[in-house]
Amino acid sequence: MLNAINTKILLAILAALTVIGGAVLYQRDQTAKAAASAAKAAAILQQQKKEADEQKERDEAFRKQVEADKKRHKSAAAHEGKTWKTYIP
Protein backbone atom coordinates (compact mmCIF):
# COMPACT_ATOMS: atom_id res chain seq x y z
CA MET A 1 0.00 0.00 0.00
CA LEU A 2 2.78 2.42 0.93
CA ASN A 3 4.59 1.45 -2.28
CA ALA A 4 1.49 2.31 -4.35
CA ILE A 5 1.18 5.72 -2.66
CA ASN A 6 4.85 6.45 -3.24
CA THR A 7 4.49 5.45 -6.91
CA LYS A 8 1.45 7.74 -7.34
CA ILE A 9 3.29 10.63 -5.69
CA LEU A 10 6.32 10.00 -7.89
CA LEU A 11 4.12 9.99 -11.01
CA ALA A 12 2.43 13.22 -9.90
CA ILE A 13 5.82 14.86 -9.35
CA LEU A 14 7.05 13.68 -12.75
CA ALA A 15 3.87 14.98 -14.41
CA ALA A 16 4.29 18.36 -12.68
CA LEU A 17 7.93 18.56 -13.75
CA THR A 18 6.93 17.68 -17.33
CA VAL A 19 4.32 20.47 -17.35
CA ILE A 20 6.81 22.95 -15.90
CA GLY A 21 9.45 21.91 -18.45
CA GLY A 22 6.95 22.29 -21.28
CA ALA A 23 5.99 25.75 -20.04
CA VAL A 24 9.64 26.79 -19.85
CA LEU A 25 10.29 25.57 -23.39
CA TYR A 26 7.17 27.34 -24.66
CA GLN A 27 8.19 30.58 -22.94
CA ARG A 28 11.72 30.32 -24.37
CA ASP A 29 10.29 29.77 -27.85
CA GLN A 30 7.94 32.74 -27.51
CA THR A 31 10.78 34.93 -26.25
CA ALA A 32 12.92 33.93 -29.24
CA LYS A 33 10.05 34.73 -31.62
CA ALA A 34 9.50 38.10 -29.96
CA ALA A 35 13.20 38.92 -30.18
CA ALA A 36 13.26 37.97 -33.86
CA SER A 37 10.20 40.13 -34.51
CA ALA A 38 11.75 43.06 -32.67
CA ALA A 39 14.97 42.71 -34.65
CA LYS A 40 13.02 42.56 -37.90
CA ALA A 41 11.00 45.64 -36.94
CA ALA A 42 14.18 47.51 -36.03
CA ALA A 43 15.73 46.60 -39.37
CA ILE A 44 12.62 47.79 -41.22
CA LEU A 45 12.58 51.06 -39.29
CA GLN A 46 16.26 51.61 -39.96
CA GLN A 47 15.72 50.97 -43.69
CA GLN A 48 12.76 53.37 -43.75
CA LYS A 49 14.83 56.04 -41.99
CA LYS A 50 17.65 55.56 -44.49
CA GLU A 51 15.21 55.86 -47.41
CA ALA A 52 13.64 58.96 -45.85
CA ASP A 53 17.06 60.57 -45.43
CA GLU A 54 17.97 59.77 -49.03
CA GLN A 55 14.66 61.21 -50.23
CA LYS A 56 15.28 64.33 -48.16
CA GLU A 57 18.71 64.75 -49.77
CA ARG A 58 17.22 64.29 -53.25
CA ASP A 59 14.50 66.84 -52.46
CA GLU A 60 17.07 69.33 -51.19
CA ALA A 61 19.21 68.87 -54.32
CA PHE A 62 16.11 69.36 -56.47
CA ARG A 63 15.16 72.54 -54.57
CA LYS A 64 18.67 73.90 -55.05
CA GLN A 65 18.50 73.11 -58.76
CA VAL A 66 15.13 74.83 -59.05
CA GLU A 67 16.47 77.91 -57.25
CA ALA A 68 19.52 77.98 -59.54
CA ASP A 69 17.27 77.67 -62.59
CA LYS A 70 15.07 80.50 -61.32
CA LYS A 71 18.06 82.77 -60.84
CA ARG A 72 19.41 81.93 -64.28
CA HIS A 73 16.06 82.56 -65.99
CA LYS A 74 15.52 85.80 -64.11
CA SER A 75 18.90 87.12 -65.13
CA ALA A 76 18.29 86.21 -68.78
CA ALA A 77 14.92 87.97 -68.72
CA ALA A 78 16.46 91.07 -67.16
CA HIS A 79 18.78 91.54 -70.15
CA GLU A 80 16.20 90.77 -72.80
CA GLY A 81 15.33 94.43 -73.49
CA LYS A 82 18.97 95.31 -74.07
CA THR A 83 19.31 92.79 -76.87
CA TRP A 84 16.53 94.43 -78.88
CA LYS A 85 18.07 97.86 -78.48
CA THR A 86 21.33 96.72 -80.00
CA TYR A 87 19.76 94.62 -82.75
CA ILE A 88 20.97 95.58 -86.21
CA PRO A 89 19.13 93.99 -89.15
Gaussian input, Z-matrix of N, CA and C with variables (Angstrom, degrees):
# hf/3-21g

backbone

0 1
 N
 C     1     B1
 C     2     B2     1     A1
 N     3     B3     2     A2     1     D1
 C     4     B4     3     A3     2     D2
 C     5     B5     4     A4     3     D3
 N     6     B6     5     A5     4     D4
 C     7     B7     6     A6     5     D5
 C     8     B8     7     A7     6     D6
 N     9     B9     8     A8     7     D7
 C    10    B10     9     A9     8     D8
 C    11    B11    10    A10     9     D9
 N    12    B12    11    A11    10    D10
 C    13    B13    12    A12    11    D11
 C    14    B14    13    A13    12    D12
 N    15    B15    14    A14    13    D13
 C    16    B16    15    A15    14    D14
 C    17    B17    16    A16    15    D15
 N    18    B18    17    A17    16    D16
 C    19    B19    18    A18    17    D17
 C    20    B20    19    A19    18    D18
 N    21    B21    20    A20    19    D19
 C    22    B22    21    A21    20    D20
 C    23    B23    22    A22    21    D21
 N    24    B24    23    A23    22    D22
 C    25    B25    24    A24    23    D23
 C    26    B26    25    A25    24    D24
 N    27    B27    26    A26    25    D25
 C    28    B28    27    A27    26    D26
 C    29    B29    28    A28    27    D27
 N    30    B30    29    A29    28    D28
 C    31    B31    30    A30    29    D29
 C    32    B32    31    A31    30    D30
 N    33    B33    32    A32    31    D31
 C    34    B34    33    A33    32    D32
 C    35    B35    34    A34    33    D33
 N    36    B36    35    A35    34    D34
 C    37    B37    36    A36    35    D35
 C    38    B38    37    A37    36    D36
 N    39    B39    38    A38    37    D37
 C    40    B40    39    A39    38    D38
 C    41    B41    40    A40    39    D39
 N    42    B42    41    A41    40    D40
 C    43    B43    42    A42    41    D41
 C    44    B44    43    A43    42    D42
 N    45    B45    44    A44    43    D43
 C    46    B46    45    A45    44    D44
 C    47    B47    46    A46    45    D45
 N    48    B48    47    A47    46    D46
 C    49    B49    48    A48    47    D47
 C    50    B50    49    A49    48    D48
 N    51    B51    50    A50    49    D49
 C    52    B52    51    A51    50    D50
 C    53    B53    52    A52    51    D51
 N    54    B54    53    A53    52    D52
 C    55    B55    54    A54    53    D53
 C    56    B56    55    A55    54    D54
 N    57    B57    56    A56    55    D55
 C    58    B58    57    A57    56    D56
 C    59    B59    58    A58    57    D57
 N    60    B60    59    A59    58    D58
 C    61    B61    60    A60    59    D59
 C    62    B62    61    A61    60    D60
 N    63    B63    62    A62    61    D61
 C    64    B64    63    A63    62    D62
 C    65    B65    64    A64    63    D63
 N    66    B66    65    A65    64    D64
 C    67    B67    66    A66    65    D65
 C    68    B68    67    A67    66    D66
 N    69    B69    68    A68    67    D67
 C    70    B70    69    A69    68    D68
 C    71    B71    70    A70    69    D69
 N    72    B72    71    A71    70    D70
 C    73    B73    72    A72    71    D71
 C    74    B74    73    A73    72    D72
 N    75    B75    74    A74    73    D73
 C    76    B76    75    A75    74    D74
 C    77    B77    76    A76    75    D75
 N    78    B78    77    A77    76    D76
 C    79    B79    78    A78    77    D77
 C    80    B80    79    A79    78    D78
 N    81    B81    80    A80    79    D79
 C    82    B82    81    A81    80    D80
 C    83    B83    82    A82    81    D81
 N    84    B84    83    A83    82    D82
 C    85    B85    84    A84    83    D83
 C    86    B86    85    A85    84    D84
 N    87    B87    86    A86    85    D85
 C    88    B88    87    A87    86    D86
 C    89    B89    88    A88    87    D87
 N    90    B90    89    A89    88    D88
 C    91    B91    90    A90    89    D89
 C    92    B92    91    A91    90    D90
 N    93    B93    92    A92    91    D91
 C    94    B94    93    A93    92    D92
 C    95    B95    94    A94    93    D93
 N    96    B96    95    A95    94    D94
 C    97    B97    96    A96    95    D95
 C    98    B98    97    A97    96    D96
 N    99    B99    98    A98    97    D97
 C   100   B100    99    A99    98    D98
 C   101   B101   100   A100    99    D99
 N   102   B102   101   A101   100   D100
 C   103   B103   102   A102   101   D101
 C   104   B104   103   A103   102   D102
 N   105   B105   104   A104   103   D103
 C   106   B106   105   A105   104   D104
 C   107   B107   106   A106   105   D105
 N   108   B108   107   A107   106   D106
 C   109   B109   108   A108   107   D107
 C   110   B110   109   A109   108   D108
 N   111   B111   110   A110   109   D109
 C   112   B112   111   A111   110   D110
 C   113   B113   112   A112   111   D111
 N   114   B114   113   A113   112   D112
 C   115   B115   114   A114   113   D113
 C   116   B116   115   A115   114   D114
 N   117   B117   116   A116   115   D115
 C   118   B118   117   A117   116   D116
 C   119   B119   118   A118   117   D117
 N   120   B120   119   A119   118   D118
 C   121   B121   120   A120   119   D119
 C   122   B122   121   A121   120   D120
 N   123   B123   122   A122   121   D121
 C   124   B124   123   A123   122   D122
 C   125   B125   124   A124   123   D123
 N   126   B126   125   A125   124   D124
 C   127   B127   126   A126   125   D125
 C   128   B128   127   A127   126   D126
 N   129   B129   128   A128   127   D127
 C   130   B130   129   A129   128   D128
 C   131   B131   130   A130   129   D129
 N   132   B132   131   A131   130   D130
 C   133   B133   132   A132   131   D131
 C   134   B134   133   A133   132   D132
 N   135   B135   134   A134   133   D133
 C   136   B136   135   A135   134   D134
 C   137   B137   136   A136   135   D135
 N   138   B138   137   A137   136   D136
 C   139   B139   138   A138   137   D137
 C   140   B140   139   A139   138   D138
 N   141   B141   140   A140   139   D139
 C   142   B142   141   A141   140   D140
 C   143   B143   142   A142   141   D141
 N   144   B144   143   A143   142   D142
 C   145   B145   144   A144   143   D143
 C   146   B146   145   A145   144   D144
 N   147   B147   146   A146   145   D145
 C   148   B148   147   A147   146   D146
 C   149   B149   148   A148   147   D147
 N   150   B150   149   A149   148   D148
 C   151   B151   150   A150   149   D149
 C   152   B152   151   A151   150   D150
 N   153   B153   152   A152   151   D151
 C   154   B154   153   A153   152   D152
 C   155   B155   154   A154   153   D153
 N   156   B156   155   A155   154   D154
 C   157   B157   156   A156   155   D155
 C   158   B158   157   A157   156   D156
 N   159   B159   158   A158   157   D157
 C   160   B160   159   A159   158   D158
 C   161   B161   160   A160   159   D159
 N   162   B162   161   A161   160   D160
 C   163   B163   162   A162   161   D161
 C   164   B164   163   A163   162   D162
 N   165   B165   164   A164   163   D163
 C   166   B166   165   A165   164   D164
 C   167   B167   166   A166   165   D165
 N   168   B168   167   A167   166   D166
 C   169   B169   168   A168   167   D167
 C   170   B170   169   A169   168   D168
 N   171   B171   170   A170   169   D169
 C   172   B172   171   A171   170   D170
 C   173   B173   172   A172   171   D171
 N   174   B174   173   A173   172   D172
 C   175   B175   174   A174   173   D173
 C   176   B176   175   A175   174   D174
 N   177   B177   176   A176   175   D175
 C   178   B178   177   A177   176   D176
 C   179   B179   178   A178   177   D177
 N   180   B180   179   A179   178   D178
 C   181   B181   180   A180   179   D179
 C   182   B182   181   A181   180   D180
 N   183   B183   182   A182   181   D181
 C   184   B184   183   A183   182   D182
 C   185   B185   184   A184   183   D183
 N   186   B186   185   A185   184   D184
 C   187   B187   186   A186   185   D185
 C   188   B188   187   A187   186   D186
 N   189   B189   188   A188   187   D187
 C   190   B190   189   A189   188   D188
 C   191   B191   190   A190   189   D189
 N   192   B192   191   A191   190   D190
 C   193   B193   192   A192   191   D191
 C   194   B194   193   A193   192   D192
 N   195   B195   194   A194   193   D193
 C   196   B196   195   A195   194   D194
 C   197   B197   196   A196   195   D195
 N   198   B198   197   A197   196   D196
 C   199   B199   198   A198   197   D197
 C   200   B200   199   A199   198   D198
 N   201   B201   200   A200   199   D199
 C   202   B202   201   A201   200   D200
 C   203   B203   202   A202   201   D201
 N   204   B204   203   A203   202   D202
 C   205   B205   204   A204   203   D203
 C   206   B206   205   A205   204   D204
 N   207   B207   206   A206   205   D205
 C   208   B208   207   A207   206   D206
 C   209   B209   208   A208   207   D207
 N   210   B210   209   A209   208   D208
 C   211   B211   210   A210   209   D209
 C   212   B212   211   A211   210   D210
 N   213   B213   212   A212   211   D211
 C   214   B214   213   A213   212   D212
 C   215   B215   214   A214   213   D213
 N   216   B216   215   A215   214   D214
 C   217   B217   216   A216   215   D215
 C   218   B218   217   A217   216   D216
 N   219   B219   218   A218   217   D217
 C   220   B220   219   A219   218   D218
 C   221   B221   220   A220   219   D219
 N   222   B222   221   A221   220   D220
 C   223   B223   222   A222   221   D221
 C   224   B224   223   A223   222   D222
 N   225   B225   224   A224   223   D223
 C   226   B226   225   A225   224   D224
 C   227   B227   226   A226   225   D225
 N   228   B228   227   A227   226   D226
 C   229   B229   228   A228   227   D227
 C   230   B230   229   A229   228   D228
 N   231   B231   230   A230   229   D229
 C   232   B232   231   A231   230   D230
 C   233   B233   232   A232   231   D231
 N   234   B234   233   A233   232   D232
 C   235   B235   234   A234   233   D233
 C   236   B236   235   A235   234   D234
 N   237   B237   236   A236   235   D235
 C   238   B238   237   A237   236   D236
 C   239   B239   238   A238   237   D237
 N   240   B240   239   A239   238   D238
 C   241   B241   240   A240   239   D239
 C   242   B242   241   A241   240   D240
 N   243   B243   242   A242   241   D241
 C   244   B244   243   A243   242   D242
 C   245   B245   244   A244   243   D243
 N   246   B246   245   A245   244   D244
 C   247   B247   246   A246   245   D245
 C   248   B248   247   A247   246   D246
 N   249   B249   248   A248   247   D247
 C   250   B250   249   A249   248   D248
 C   251   B251   250   A250   249   D249
 N   252   B252   251   A251   250   D250
 C   253   B253   252   A252   251   D251
 C   254   B254   253   A253   252   D252
 N   255   B255   254   A254   253   D253
 C   256   B256   255   A255   254   D254
 C   257   B257   256   A256   255   D255
 N   258   B258   257   A257   256   D256
 C   259   B259   258   A258   257   D257
 C   260   B260   259   A259   258   D258
 N   261   B261   260   A260   259   D259
 C   262   B262   261   A261   260   D260
 C   263   B263   262   A262   261   D261
 N   264   B264   263   A263   262   D262
 C   265   B265   264   A264   263   D263
 C   266   B266   265   A265   264   D264

   B1=1.4461
   B2=1.5388
   B3=1.3221
   B4=1.4587
   B5=1.5251
   B6=1.3032
   B7=1.4585
   B8=1.5340
   B9=1.3059
   B10=1.4632
   B11=1.5240
   B12=1.3387
   B13=1.4731
   B14=1.5242
   B15=1.3186
   B16=1.4613
   B17=1.5301
   B18=1.3288
   B19=1.4633
   B20=1.5255
   B21=1.3362
   B22=1.4722
   B23=1.5368
   B24=1.3175
   B25=1.4739
   B26=1.5275
   B27=1.3243
   B28=1.4584
   B29=1.5257
   B30=1.3300
   B31=1.4695
   B32=1.5312
   B33=1.3115
   B34=1.4630
   B35=1.5269
   B36=1.3293
   B37=1.4672
   B38=1.5209
   B39=1.3213
   B40=1.4648
   B41=1.5260
   B42=1.3344
   B43=1.4663
   B44=1.5281
   B45=1.3306
   B46=1.4644
   B47=1.5271
   B48=1.3293
   B49=1.4657
   B50=1.5273
   B51=1.3162
   B52=1.4625
   B53=1.5265
   B54=1.3302
   B55=1.4699
   B56=1.5240
   B57=1.3267
   B58=1.4697
   B59=1.5243
   B60=1.3250
   B61=1.4636
   B62=1.5172
   B63=1.3240
   B64=1.4669
   B65=1.5203
   B66=1.3292
   B67=1.4682
   B68=1.5239
   B69=1.3307
   B70=1.4709
   B71=1.5276
   B72=1.3267
   B73=1.4687
   B74=1.5279
   B75=1.3276
   B76=1.4653
   B77=1.5250
   B78=1.3329
   B79=1.4657
   B80=1.5240
   B81=1.3344
   B82=1.4564
   B83=1.5281
   B84=1.3228
   B85=1.4618
   B86=1.5262
   B87=1.3277
   B88=1.4614
   B89=1.5262
   B90=1.3210
   B91=1.4661
   B92=1.5258
   B93=1.3350
   B94=1.4716
   B95=1.5305
   B96=1.3269
   B97=1.4656
   B98=1.5266
   B99=1.3302
   B100=1.4634
   B101=1.5222
   B102=1.3230
   B103=1.4640
   B104=1.5237
   B105=1.3347
   B106=1.4615
   B107=1.5257
   B108=1.3262
   B109=1.4651
   B110=1.5223
   B111=1.3170
   B112=1.4701
   B113=1.5262
   B114=1.3191
   B115=1.4646
   B116=1.5297
   B117=1.3187
   B118=1.4601
   B119=1.5292
   B120=1.3276
   B121=1.4655
   B122=1.5271
   B123=1.3184
   B124=1.4656
   B125=1.5211
   B126=1.3343
   B127=1.4658
   B128=1.5230
   B129=1.3246
   B130=1.4744
   B131=1.5180
   B132=1.3242
   B133=1.4666
   B134=1.5173
   B135=1.3157
   B136=1.4657
   B137=1.5242
   B138=1.3330
   B139=1.4578
   B140=1.5239
   B141=1.3354
   B142=1.4578
   B143=1.5201
   B144=1.3345
   B145=1.4673
   B146=1.5225
   B147=1.3237
   B148=1.4647
   B149=1.5287
   B150=1.3317
   B151=1.4663
   B152=1.5242
   B153=1.3337
   B154=1.4636
   B155=1.5290
   B156=1.3210
   B157=1.4676
   B158=1.5258
   B159=1.3348
   B160=1.4654
   B161=1.5259
   B162=1.3263
   B163=1.4644
   B164=1.5205
   B165=1.3238
   B166=1.4653
   B167=1.5236
   B168=1.3316
   B169=1.4649
   B170=1.5302
   B171=1.3397
   B172=1.4670
   B173=1.5262
   B174=1.3372
   B175=1.4666
   B176=1.5281
   B177=1.3249
   B178=1.4672
   B179=1.5291
   B180=1.3290
   B181=1.4679
   B182=1.5223
   B183=1.3260
   B184=1.4651
   B185=1.5283
   B186=1.3444
   B187=1.4722
   B188=1.5297
   B189=1.3314
   B190=1.4625
   B191=1.5252
   B192=1.3125
   B193=1.4680
   B194=1.5162
   B195=1.3365
   B196=1.4704
   B197=1.5259
   B198=1.3313
   B199=1.4681
   B200=1.5315
   B201=1.3166
   B202=1.4635
   B203=1.5318
   B204=1.3327
   B205=1.4549
   B206=1.5252
   B207=1.3259
   B208=1.4719
   B209=1.5232
   B210=1.3273
   B211=1.4659
   B212=1.5175
   B213=1.3203
   B214=1.4603
   B215=1.5262
   B216=1.3248
   B217=1.4645
   B218=1.5217
   B219=1.3061
   B220=1.4557
   B221=1.5207
   B222=1.3024
   B223=1.4607
   B224=1.5289
   B225=1.3173
   B226=1.4599
   B227=1.5256
   B228=1.3226
   B229=1.4683
   B230=1.5279
   B231=1.2978
   B232=1.4598
   B233=1.5205
   B234=1.3223
   B235=1.4544
   B236=1.5289
   B237=1.2921
   B238=1.4586
   B239=1.5401
   B240=1.3202
   B241=1.4666
   B242=1.5147
   B243=1.2805
   B244=1.4535
   B245=1.5281
   B246=1.3158
   B247=1.4699
   B248=1.5134
   B249=1.3079
   B250=1.4741
   B251=1.5194
   B252=1.3189
   B253=1.4517
   B254=1.5133
   B255=1.3093
   B256=1.4570
   B257=1.5076
   B258=1.3337
   B259=1.4566
   B260=1.5312
   B261=1.2924
   B262=1.4731
   B263=1.5242
   B264=1.3167
   B265=1.4795
   B266=1.5180
   A1=110.21
   A2=115.93
   A3=119.87
   A4=110.40
   A5=117.83
   A6=122.76
   A7=110.05
   A8=118.22
   A9=122.61
   A10=110.68
   A11=116.50
   A12=120.30
   A13=109.58
   A14=116.80
   A15=120.34
   A16=110.61
   A17=117.52
   A18=120.99
   A19=110.51
   A20=116.77
   A21=120.61
   A22=110.61
   A23=116.21
   A24=119.53
   A25=109.93
   A26=116.26
   A27=120.50
   A28=111.13
   A29=116.98
   A30=120.88
   A31=111.44
   A32=117.49
   A33=121.15
   A34=110.18
   A35=116.50
   A36=120.29
   A37=110.14
   A38=117.69
   A39=120.90
   A40=111.72
   A41=116.81
   A42=120.25
   A43=110.53
   A44=117.19
   A45=121.22
   A46=110.60
   A47=116.24
   A48=119.38
   A49=111.15
   A50=117.69
   A51=121.33
   A52=110.67
   A53=116.57
   A54=120.81
   A55=110.42
   A56=116.45
   A57=119.97
   A58=110.30
   A59=117.41
   A60=120.65
   A61=111.94
   A62=116.75
   A63=120.46
   A64=111.65
   A65=116.50
   A66=120.33
   A67=110.93
   A68=116.24
   A69=119.87
   A70=110.48
   A71=116.93
   A72=120.12
   A73=111.08
   A74=116.99
   A75=120.51
   A76=110.34
   A77=116.43
   A78=120.39
   A79=110.53
   A80=117.21
   A81=120.97
   A82=110.15
   A83=116.35
   A84=120.75
   A85=110.76
   A86=116.24
   A87=120.10
   A88=111.90
   A89=116.52
   A90=120.28
   A91=110.72
   A92=115.88
   A93=119.86
   A94=110.26
   A95=117.33
   A96=120.46
   A97=110.98
   A98=116.38
   A99=120.10
   A100=110.83
   A101=116.91
   A102=120.34
   A103=110.50
   A104=116.69
   A105=119.80
   A106=110.48
   A107=116.62
   A108=120.15
   A109=111.47
   A110=116.45
   A111=120.42
   A112=110.15
   A113=116.95
   A114=119.73
   A115=110.60
   A116=116.30
   A117=120.37
   A118=110.59
   A119=116.36
   A120=120.31
   A121=110.81
   A122=117.00
   A123=120.18
   A124=110.80
   A125=116.55
   A126=119.69
   A127=110.82
   A128=116.51
   A129=120.10
   A130=110.32
   A131=117.10
   A132=120.33
   A133=111.79
   A134=116.50
   A135=119.77
   A136=110.09
   A137=117.51
   A138=121.20
   A139=110.70
   A140=117.07
   A141=120.59
   A142=110.98
   A143=117.01
   A144=119.88
   A145=110.11
   A146=116.43
   A147=120.42
   A148=110.34
   A149=116.67
   A150=120.23
   A151=110.94
   A152=116.98
   A153=120.36
   A154=110.75
   A155=116.87
   A156=120.27
   A157=111.01
   A158=116.61
   A159=119.85
   A160=110.77
   A161=116.79
   A162=120.78
   A163=110.19
   A164=116.51
   A165=120.80
   A166=110.31
   A167=116.85
   A168=120.94
   A169=110.88
   A170=116.80
   A171=119.80
   A172=110.78
   A173=116.41
   A174=120.09
   A175=111.16
   A176=115.81
   A177=119.46
   A178=110.57
   A179=117.00
   A180=119.78
   A181=110.44
   A182=116.43
   A183=120.24
   A184=110.65
   A185=116.67
   A186=120.05
   A187=110.90
   A188=115.63
   A189=119.00
   A190=110.91
   A191=116.77
   A192=120.98
   A193=110.91
   A194=116.13
   A195=119.97
   A196=110.26
   A197=116.55
   A198=119.70
   A199=110.90
   A200=117.10
   A201=120.37
   A202=110.22
   A203=116.63
   A204=120.29
   A205=111.21
   A206=116.67
   A207=120.31
   A208=110.31
   A209=115.81
   A210=119.19
   A211=111.04
   A212=116.71
   A213=120.14
   A214=110.66
   A215=117.64
   A216=120.26
   A217=111.41
   A218=117.64
   A219=120.66
   A220=110.31
   A221=117.05
   A222=118.90
   A223=110.25
   A224=117.99
   A225=120.41
   A226=109.94
   A227=116.79
   A228=120.35
   A229=110.51
   A230=118.29
   A231=121.03
   A232=111.62
   A233=118.25
   A234=121.58
   A235=112.48
   A236=117.21
   A237=119.96
   A238=111.55
   A239=117.83
   A240=120.13
   A241=111.81
   A242=118.85
   A243=122.48
   A244=111.95
   A245=116.70
   A246=117.99
   A247=110.62
   A248=118.46
   A249=119.95
   A250=111.64
   A251=117.38
   A252=120.12
   A253=111.46
   A254=117.12
   A255=120.08
   A256=112.97
   A257=117.90
   A258=121.37
   A259=110.08
   A260=116.19
   A261=120.56
   A262=107.82
   A263=118.00
   A264=120.08
   A265=112.78
   D1=-47.00
   D2=178.95
   D3=-64.29
   D4=-34.19
   D5=178.31
   D6=-66.38
   D7=-38.80
   D8=178.68
   D9=-66.68
   D10=-40.08
   D11=179.14
   D12=-66.97
   D13=-42.93
   D14=178.89
   D15=-62.94
   D16=-38.42
   D17=179.08
   D18=-65.96
   D19=-41.84
   D20=179.12
   D21=-65.14
   D22=-40.94
   D23=178.49
   D24=-65.11
   D25=-41.90
   D26=178.52
   D27=-61.96
   D28=-42.88
   D29=177.51
   D30=-64.52
   D31=-38.71
   D32=178.23
   D33=-65.28
   D34=-41.77
   D35=178.53
   D36=-64.99
   D37=-43.20
   D38=178.11
   D39=-63.29
   D40=-39.63
   D41=177.63
   D42=-64.53
   D43=-42.07
   D44=179.00
   D45=-64.00
   D46=-42.50
   D47=178.42
   D48=-65.42
   D49=-36.20
   D50=177.35
   D51=-64.44
   D52=-43.64
   D53=178.25
   D54=-63.45
   D55=-44.42
   D56=179.47
   D57=-63.66
   D58=-42.81
   D59=177.91
   D60=-62.30
   D61=-41.29
   D62=177.12
   D63=-63.25
   D64=-40.52
   D65=178.80
   D66=-64.92
   D67=-40.29
   D68=178.87
   D69=-64.43
   D70=-43.58
   D71=178.69
   D72=-64.32
   D73=-40.44
   D74=178.58
   D75=-63.70
   D76=-43.67
   D77=-179.88
   D78=-64.11
   D79=-40.87
   D80=178.80
   D81=-63.00
   D82=-41.77
   D83=179.43
   D84=-64.17
   D85=-44.29
   D86=178.92
   D87=-64.50
   D88=-37.53
   D89=177.91
   D90=-65.23
   D91=-40.77
   D92=178.39
   D93=-64.89
   D94=-40.83
   D95=178.06
   D96=-64.26
   D97=-41.89
   D98=179.27
   D99=-64.70
   D100=-39.99
   D101=178.96
   D102=-65.62
   D103=-40.18
   D104=178.58
   D105=-65.45
   D106=-40.51
   D107=178.22
   D108=-64.83
   D109=-40.34
   D110=179.18
   D111=-65.63
   D112=-40.73
   D113=178.98
   D114=-65.49
   D115=-39.95
   D116=178.90
   D117=-65.50
   D118=-42.35
   D119=178.17
   D120=-63.82
   D121=-40.31
   D122=178.59
   D123=-64.39
   D124=-40.00
   D125=178.55
   D126=-65.35
   D127=-40.27
   D128=178.68
   D129=-64.78
   D130=-44.19
   D131=178.80
   D132=-63.38
   D133=-39.23
   D134=178.66
   D135=-65.22
   D136=-41.51
   D137=178.70
   D138=-64.54
   D139=-41.61
   D140=178.38
   D141=-63.95
   D142=-39.60
   D143=178.63
   D144=-65.03
   D145=-41.75
   D146=178.83
   D147=-61.88
   D148=-44.57
   D149=179.03
   D150=-64.42
   D151=-39.04
   D152=178.59
   D153=-64.79
   D154=-41.13
   D155=177.95
   D156=-64.33
   D157=-41.97
   D158=178.36
   D159=-64.16
   D160=-40.72
   D161=178.37
   D162=-64.43
   D163=-39.05
   D164=178.75
   D165=-63.04
   D166=-42.01
   D167=178.22
   D168=-64.62
   D169=-41.77
   D170=178.05
   D171=-63.99
   D172=-41.05
   D173=178.35
   D174=-63.12
   D175=-42.21
   D176=-179.99
   D177=-64.94
   D178=-41.45
   D179=177.92
   D180=-63.83
   D181=-38.98
   D182=178.71
   D183=-65.45
   D184=-42.33
   D185=178.71
   D186=-61.78
   D187=-41.88
   D188=178.52
   D189=-63.74
   D190=-39.96
   D191=178.17
   D192=-64.09
   D193=-41.74
   D194=178.74
   D195=-63.77
   D196=-43.19
   D197=178.66
   D198=-63.05
   D199=-40.54
   D200=178.75
   D201=-64.96
   D202=-40.91
   D203=178.02
   D204=-64.54
   D205=-39.12
   D206=178.52
   D207=-62.15
   D208=-45.81
   D209=-179.53
   D210=-63.22
   D211=-40.76
   D212=-179.38
   D213=-66.12
   D214=-42.92
   D215=-179.61
   D216=-69.11
   D217=-35.92
   D218=178.57
   D219=-65.89
   D220=-40.23
   D221=-178.30
   D222=-70.28
   D223=-34.52
   D224=178.09
   D225=-67.89
   D226=-38.90
   D227=-179.85
   D228=-69.83
   D229=-30.30
   D230=-179.20
   D231=-67.68
   D232=-28.36
   D233=-178.19
   D234=-99.28
   D235=7.01
   D236=-175.93
   D237=-66.93
   D238=-39.50
   D239=-179.37
   D240=-65.68
   D241=-32.85
   D242=-179.89
   D243=-66.44
   D244=-32.40
   D245=-178.88
   D246=-68.68
   D247=-34.19
   D248=179.99
   D249=-73.76
   D250=-28.60
   D251=178.96
   D252=-70.07
   D253=-31.96
   D254=-178.25
   D255=-98.99
   D256=10.85
   D257=-178.40
   D258=-74.24
   D259=127.73
   D260=176.87
   D261=-119.61
   D262=118.76
   D263=-178.83
   D264=-74.32

